[in-house]
């Protein structure tokens, strides 16, 4: 047990009612998880307000209640503690309860619209090659040693994050790489964490259903860097205009990266192919070559970011080179699913206009035939990006196949219509029957069934064509209504290629 007075260190307490001199068994923000002598922190979420569940928490045994809105009467045996900000309080309590785990490890945080997962995998490979015991929290999962935990969010709630970090530190983990989402920053999930390096990848249109404007989105990202302690390092993409803005507005010591410019880490001599990347990387003390199986110019940026972070932590060139070489793919990030001799088929998580545009522009550099893109847009998310993605996919593909992503509680047909609205009137609309025997003119078609869309795209692809299945990446489910239905793009692709192979390829 822990003294409540210890947990409240650093918390901005405004008012106390009741006895706060006792011990605490646990902390919870979900009333259903409360036990005898626990602290319940009432936080406001995107769906539920924890203040509505205070009495339920008390019924479960919570003795101490932290809250930041409303008034609650005295209740025998229960202490009410009004704080300025419940979310900040939860982060601070978690840090104190788990004895500041980030202070015991080297913590690298990665934020930005695109690239976070790939950079996390690159740094994980580099750190492991260097002999460090490494942990990762990110979109795909949370992992360290033999432990793999499902990722409910890119960045967990603050209390859960502190618990995971403490588990990592106690297991001997020395270096942790963390994907940091803008939601996590804004909702104060990462408060209480001490980062040694922060990485800014880029900023493009995304999450505006939450942040409303790009300026608000940028402000959330900026808060991550202004919250870093003095003497820590910010690694920033100086080829991104929002990266330049960030450099001009923060005081954190910075390391810049980019292509061709006068940056701290850069590359101007590189070769990109559908088989990977070969590049000479310039750092402060010289130049060294790297080879990677990752595909595309945007992955060169991800490599530069990883190199900048690793060198700022003193990792030697040999481990950096070897770590990059060892990483063969990143789940659902321009991941080639097809085998040699088959039509190249890639699965990618691109679910924003900018991400889709970057992927298609990079694949266009390698195409010998046509590009066929299967994509959709998620429901209950930013609707303004739907016509944008329709325009990008149709303009940069020879055939765009519009299909369902995760429609959630929206009407799938309505989402498809909004995507289709962005496709130019000069783009020919096909029916599935039109292209069964191939197609000879750029265009698009709409198939609401995602499996059928993938199968059709692969069936009409020739050996020299490239197929991109975009939007869901590593996800092994599809959300329809409020149900999670098993569905994995990679599995569908492999099954389709296998059936096609047994019949003979075009």
N, C-alpha and C positions, 0 to 999 in steps of 0.2 A: 504493500500500500504506500501511497504518497501523500504527504501533507498538502492540503489545499493551498496553504500559504505559499508553498513552493511552486505549485502550478500557476498561481496568479502573478508570478513575477513577470513584469513587462506588460501586463494587461491593463488597459485604461479603464479602471473601475470608477463608476459614477455614484453608485448608491448600493448599500448592502442592507438587507433585512433578514435577520436570523443569525444563527450560530455558524461561523465559518472557520472554526478552529479545529475541525476534525480531519480524518484521513479519507482518502479517495481510493476506491478500488479500480475504477475505470472511467473513461470519458466516452460520451456518445453524442451523436447529432441525429441519430435515428431512434425515436422513442421506443421502437420495438426491441432494440438491443440493450436497453438500460437494465442494470442489475442493482441489487442492494448497495447503497453507498457510492453510487456513481454520480458523475457530473453530467448534466444534460445541457448542451449548448444549442439554443434555438437560433437557427440560421434561416434566412430566406432563400429558397431555391427558385429555379425557373418554373417549377410546377407546384410545389408545396411550400408552405410557410411553417417552419418549425415551431413558431409561437402558438400555432393551433394545436400542437401535440404536447404541450407542457404538462397538462394534467394526466395524459396517458403515460408520460415519462415518470411522473411521480407515482402513479399506480404500479409501475414496474419496479420501483425501488429507488429512483433517483433522489438523492438528498439535497443536491446543490443544482440550482437552475441559473444559467447565464442567459441573459436576454438583452435586446437593445430597442424593443418597442413595446408599447402598452404598459399597463400597471397590473401587478399581481398582488393579491392580499397575502398577509402572513398565513402560513399553514404550519401547525405544530410539527417540529422535526424536519422542516424543509427551509433551506436558506435561498433567498432570491438575490442575485447579484446583477445589477444593471450595469452594462458596459457600453462604451461609446460605439463599438462595432463588433457584433457577434462573430463575424467571419475572421476578423483579425484576432479576436480572443481565442477562437478555435485553433488557429494556426499556432498561436503562442502557447496555449495549453498543450498542444500536441508536441511541440518542440521541447517543452519542459518535462512532460510525462515520459518521453522517450530519450531524455538526456542529450538533446541537440546532436542527433546522429550525423548531420551534414558536417559538423565540426570535426568528425573523426575520419572523413573520407575526402578525396579530391572529387568535386562535383562540377560537371560540365552541363550547362543548359543550352538547348538549341531552340530558337524561336524564329518565326517567319511563316509565310504562307506555304511555300513549297520546299522540299528537300530535307525536312527534319529527320524523317525516318532513315533515309539513305545515309545521311551524315552520321546518325547514331550507329548504324551498322558498320560504317567505315571506322569510326573511332573505337568501337568495340573490338574490331579485328586488329587494329593497330595496338591498342592497349594490351590485348591478350598476347599478341606477338612479342611485346616488350616484357612480358612476364607479370603483368599486373593482374590481380584478381578483379574482375570487372562485372558490373551490374548495369542493367538498362531498364528504364521505364519509358514506354512509348505507345504508339498507336497499335502496334501488332500485339505486344504483350509486355509484361514486366518479368524480367528474368535475371537470375544470377546462379552460378554453380549449376546444380541439377534442378533448381527450382524454376518453374515457368508458371506464372499466374496470368489468368485472363485479364485483358485490359478493358475495363468498363468505360474509361475515358482515356484520352491521350495522356493527361496529367491527372492523377487521382486527387480526391478531396484532401485537404491539408492534413487532417488527422491520419488518414490512411497512408498518405505519402510519408509522414514521419515514421509510422509503424514499419512500412516497407524498408525505408532507409536504415532504421535501427536493425531490422533483420539482416540486411546486407552487411552492415558494419560488424555485427556480432558474428557473422559467418566468415569474416576475414576479407570482405570486399574492400579494395583500396581505391578504386576509381569507378564512379557512376556517371553514366551518360543519360541525360533526361530530356525528352521532348517536352517543350513548354508551350502549351496552347495559349491563344489570346484569352479564351474563356478562363483558363486557370489563373492567368495574371489578374484579370479584372475581378474574379471572384475570390482572389487572395488565397488560392490554394497553395501557392509556392512561398507565401510569407513564412518566415521562420527557417528558410533554407539559406545556407551560405554557399554561394557559387564561387568557384575559382576561375572559371571561364564562362562567358556567355557568348553565343553565336547568333548573329542576325543573318538570315539567308536572303530574304527578299520580301516584298509586300505587293500583293495584287488583290483584285476584287474577290472577297470571300467573307463569309460570316456577317454580311451587312444586315441580315435579319436580326442580328444581335447588336452589332456595333453602330448600325444606322449609316455612318459615313466613313470614308477612308481616313479622315482625320481622327475620328474616335478610335478606329482600328489601330492606327499608328500610335496613338497615345497609350493604348494598352501595351503594345510592344515596348514602347519607350520606358514605361514604368518598370519593366524587368531590369533594364540596364541602370536606371537611376537608383534602383534598390540594391545594386551590388555594392559590397563594401569597398572602401578605398584600397587601392593596390591590386585589385583584381583586374582581369583583362576582358575587354570586349572585342570579339572577332567579327568584323563587319564587311559585308559585300559592298564594295565601293563602286561597283558597276550598276547598282540599283539606286534610282533617285531617292527612294526612301532611306536607303543606307547612308547616302550623303547627308540627308536631313538629320538622321540620327547622329552621325558624327559631329555635326555642327551644334547639336543640342545637349549632348551629354558630356560629363567631365571624366568619365571612366577612361583610364588608359586604353588605347585602342590599337588593334592590329588589323590592317586592311587586306582584302584579297580581291582579285579580279583577273580579267584576261587582257593582257597586252599593255596595261597602264603601269604607272610608277607606283606600284603597291608593295606592301611588305611581303606578300606572297602572291605570285602571279605565274602565268604561263603564256608565252607568245609563240612557242614552237610545239605544235601538237598535231596528232593524226587521229581522226575519228573515223570509225568504220562500224558496220553492223556487228562486227565481232568484238568491238571494245575501243579502248582509248590508249594511246601512247603519247606521253607528254613529258617535256622538260619543265620542272618546277623550280622557279627562282625563289630562294629564301634569303634571309639577311646575310648568311655566310657562304652563299654559293648557289649552284644549280645541280639538281639531280634528276634522273629519269624515273618515271613511274609507268607501269603497265596495269591496265584494269580491264576486266571483262564487262564492266558497266558500259552502257551505250549512250551516246549523245553528249552534246555540248553542255547541257544543264548538269549532267553528271560530272563533267570536268569542274564546274563550279562547286559541286558538292565535295569533290576530292580536294580542291583548293581550300575550302573551309575546314575540312578535317586536318589537312596538313598545317594550316595556320594555328589551329587549336593545339595540335600535338606538339608543334615546335615551341609554342609559347609555354608549354609545360615541360620542356626540356627533353622530349622524346627524341632519340637519335634517328638519323636518316635511314639507317638499315632497317629499323623496326617499322618505320613509316612505309617504306617501299614494300617490304614483305607483307605487311598487314593489308595494304591496298590490293596487292596481287592475290592474296588468299581469298578475298571476298569475291565469290563467283556470281552471286545475285542477291537481290534484296526482295523479300516476298512482296509481290504485287507492284513493284516499282520498275516499270519497263522490263519486266521479267519475261525472258523468252521461254515459252512453253513447248514450242515445236522442236523436233530433232533435226539434225543435219539431213538434207535431202527433202524435207517437207517445206511447204510454204511457211515463211517466217511468221509466227503468230506470237504477239506480245500481249501481256496483261499488265495494265497500269492503273494506279489509283486516281489518276487525273479526274477531278470532279469540279474543277473551276475552269473558266475560260482561259485564263493565263496558263494553267498547267497543261490543258489540252492543246493549246496553241504551241507551247514549247515542245511537247512530245511529237506532235505532227510535223513541226518544222524540222526537228532533228531526224525523224524517220524519212522525211522527203529527201534529205541529203544522200540517203543510202538506197533509194528505190531504183529498181531496174524495170519494174512493171507498174502496177497500180497500188494505191493505198486504199484499203477498205476499213472503215472505222465503225465499230459498234459502241454506242454510248447512250446515256440517259441522264436524267437529273433527279435528285432525291426530293421527296415530298416533305412538307413542313420545314422547308429551308428557303433561303434567299431566292425569290422567284425572278428577280431581275436578271440573274445570270443565265436563265434558260434560253431566251432567244439569242443571247451572246454565244453560248456554246453551240447552238444550232448553226449560226452563221460561220463560226470557226470550223466546225467539223465538215460542213458542206463545201466550204471554200478550199480547205486543205486536203480533202480526201477525194478520191475518184468515185467512191461510193460511201455514203454515210447511212448507217442503219440506226435509226432512232428507236430506242426501246426503253423498257422500264428499268429503273435503278432500284432505289428503296422508296416506293411511293408513300409508305407510312399511312397516315390517315387521309391523304388526299386522293382524289379520283385519278387513277393512272392515265386515263384518256385525256383528262384536262391538262396534266403535266406535258404529255406528248404534244398537244396542240400548242402550248406555249413555247416549247422548243422549236416546233415546226414554223412558228411565226417569224423566227429569225432567219430562216433559210430563204435565200433570194428567189424571186419569182422566176428567174432565168434558169434555175436548177430543176432539172427534169425529175418528176416524181414517178417512181416505179412501183409496181405491185410485185409481190414475191413471185408470181407466175411469170412476170416480164423477164426476170433475170435468171430463171432456173437454168437456162442454157447459156448464161453469160450476159454481158452488157458491153456496149461499145461507146457509151456517152456518159459523161459525168452526171451524177444525180444522187437521189436519196430515196429511201423507202421507210415506212413506219411499220414496225412489228412489236406489238405490246409484250409478247411473251419473250423473255430474255433468252431462254434456252433456244427457242426457234430462231431468234435473231442471230445468235452466235453460230448455230449450225448452218444457216443459210450463207452467212458471210464466208465461212470456211469452204463451203461446198462450191462457191463460184470463184474462189481464189486460184490463180495459176501458180506455178512454181516460183515465178519471179515477182509475184505480188506479195505485199506485206499486209497482214491483218492486225489491227489494234483493237483490243477489247478494253474499253476505258470506263472508269468510274468507281469500281468496287475493289479492285486490287486484291489485297490479302483477305478480304472479308469472305467468310464461308457461310453466309446467310443472306436472305433478302427479307426486308421488313415490309410486310403488307398489312395494312391496318395497324393493329398493335401486336401482331404475331411475328415471330422470327422463324422464317422457313429455311431449312438447310438449302444452301445454294452456293456453289463455288465456281467462279468463272474458269479457273484453271482446270478443275475436274471436267467441266463441260467441254472445254477446248481439247483436252487429252482424249476424252471419249470420242469426240467427233473426228479428230485426226486418226484415231485408231480404226474407226469404222471406214473412214475414207481410204486409209492405207490398205485395208483388206480388200477393197474394191478396185484399187489401183488409182494413182493420182493422175491429174491432168498433165 
